[in-house]
Amino acid sequence: MTAGGPVQERPEVRIDRSDVGRRVSVRRVSEFVGDRPVFRDAIGVLTSWDDHGLTVVPRAGEPVSFAEQLLVAGKVVPLFPARRAPLPAATPVELQRIAARGWPAVEQEALGAWTLRASAGFTKRANSVQALGDPGLPTAQALAAVRDWYAARGLPAWVEVVTPGTADDLRAPLELLGPPDSPTLVRTSPLAGLARGGTGHDRVRLSRTAGPAWMSLYGKLSEDPAVREAARQVLHGGPSVWFATAPGAAGQPPLAIGRCVIDGPWAGFGAIEVQPYARRAGLATAVMAVLAARAAEEGATGAYLQVEADNDGAVALYDGLGFTTSHTYHYARLSQG
């Protein structure tokens, strides 16, 4: 016995394949006891709907997949109603380590408490040593080991310098190498305000993967196949990663994209990109709101992001969304030795 005919013959099914990426409520037949169907409900993101069936990712994160003929009811539902909560406690060092988990390098190796990171040169964050804590060696020897490790991979040796956070005995020799490279602000905000902000949420779709359309707008890609593969791995790495897309017109690239990685009480935002001709229309805020609502649904209460200090437009956007600066970091490049 099946659950029913085609979707168009089931009036309680008020969703279709165009709703992939939205938050939905579905009821499906989970089993039959004799001739009697047993129904189960799920609320979450509709991540796929094709000839193989539907998949919904509920709050707990484990996908629920079932055949289309088992769907008996479905509708789009509002974003998760995030509750106001204080910002989670985290020191700058703790937050940097959380951020590193959310942007995991392809190759990582411990040097005491330090972490050597390499990803074919895709971003300094994924190709620098996170030098926090004790490396288990005198500073000069530790830096020599860092230099050798990156030289063996044909990469420059970048050291992430966190303020406050990096030890003074490490900071002193690094300051002799020249001015800070890529000064960056790490900014935080309670999550609930983001999840409730903006309009146009129905234009945004969520996905567990960054498809070709999303990648077409992402601004940090290289033509080098090795770098592109490293980018794919880094972007999809992290505890619970979601990608947001505001689609353009049919056959056109997306208007806006974003990425969020959820790690316990923290949600990290990045890759917020908007087409130049679509800016100042609230799309960045809408993308962040949809991502924030999903993060809140998974239990996060705090948001963080990293923005280069000289990116005035992005800093102003995040100011308006209530972000404040937790700490800063920059990079120092070790000499060849």
Secondary structure as GFF3:
##gff-version 3
##sequence-region A 1 337
A	DSSP	three_ten_helix	7	9	.	.	.	ID=ss1
A	DSSP	three_ten_helix	17	19	.	.	.	ID=ss2
A	DSSP	beta_strand	23	33	.	.	.	ID=ss3
A	DSSP	beta_strand	36	50	.	.	.	ID=ss4
A	DSSP	beta_strand	53	58	.	.	.	ID=ss5
A	DSSP	beta_strand	64	66	.	.	.	ID=ss6
A	DSSP	three_ten_helix	68	70	.	.	.	ID=ss7
A	DSSP	beta_strand	71	76	.	.	.	ID=ss8
A	DSSP	alpha_helix	92	101	.	.	.	ID=ss9
A	DSSP	beta_strand	107	111	.	.	.	ID=ss10
A	DSSP	beta_strand	114	118	.	.	.	ID=ss11
A	DSSP	beta_strand	128	130	.	.	.	ID=ss12
A	DSSP	alpha_helix	139	151	.	.	.	ID=ss13
A	DSSP	beta_strand	158	163	.	.	.	ID=ss14
A	DSSP	alpha_helix	168	175	.	.	.	ID=ss15
A	DSSP	beta_strand	181	190	.	.	.	ID=ss16
A	DSSP	alpha_helix	191	195	.	.	.	ID=ss17
A	DSSP	three_ten_helix	201	203	.	.	.	ID=ss18
A	DSSP	beta_strand	205	207	.	.	.	ID=ss19
A	DSSP	alpha_helix	212	217	.	.	.	ID=ss20
A	DSSP	alpha_helix	225	236	.	.	.	ID=ss21
A	DSSP	beta_strand	240	246	.	.	.	ID=ss22
A	DSSP	beta_strand	256	263	.	.	.	ID=ss23
A	DSSP	beta_strand	266	274	.	.	.	ID=ss24
A	DSSP	three_ten_helix	276	278	.	.	.	ID=ss25
A	DSSP	alpha_helix	283	297	.	.	.	ID=ss26
A	DSSP	beta_strand	302	308	.	.	.	ID=ss27
A	DSSP	alpha_helix	312	320	.	.	.	ID=ss28
A	DSSP	beta_strand	324	333	.	.	.	ID=ss29
###
